[in-house]
Amino acid sequence: MKLLLYVDAQFASPYAMSVFVALTEKQLPFELKAVDLSANANHEASYAATSLTRRVPTLVHNGFALSESSAITEYVDTVFEGVPLYPTGTQERARARQVQAWLRSDLMPIRHERSTEVVFYGAIKPPLSFEAQATAKKLFSVAEALVPPGGENLFGQWCIADVDLALMLNRLVLNGDAVPERLTSYARRQWQRPSVQLWVNQRRPPL
């Protein structure tokens, strides 16, 4: 078995983080290779020949290359034994996939005004716009419906969607924005998971 994971050179992509955590949770040995997105290295012929969508993350497993983070984590969970990345129940598994898809396709004002520079570089951004405040209320409403009171994880046992949701919440928490205490506690607990801390503590180049 040979696994190669391409990630962004700043180690700031939430999607690269999701796959890194998944591989780490499965205790799989893998090589990590950085792609400098600021220099458009993902569009160079060598990388384009590997990554169908020319994005990071891309995982190469014994010559099979796959991009798009949720597709990768589903693949890894199907192919490899170890810690389950998704709930075993059909409905809970579908809900976890829904959460992942939603976080990747919605909430753009938060993603724009609270980039992952806040999360991984400690940057502090100005107050949220009215649009972003409304988007944050939507995020809180959905998260409070999903995270059980006093629960550490979305579905009892940890799953990869917990990492994705915690990262979105931490865009606000780590900037000092007002976040409901229950969601703040949930995001902070998820952040202390060893696999997450391995990514958080990666050595990053200056911005």
Secondary structure, DSSP 8 states (H G I E B T S, - for coil): --EEEEEETTS--HHHHHHHHHHHHTT---EEEEE-GGGTGGGSHHHHTT-TT--S-EEEETTEEEESHHHHHHHHHHH--SS-SS-SSHHHHHHHHHHHHHHHHS-HHHHHHS-HHHHHH--------HHHHHHHHHHHHHHHHHS-TT-SSTTSS--HHHHHHHHHHHHHHTTT----HHHHHHHHHHHTSHHHHHHHTS-----
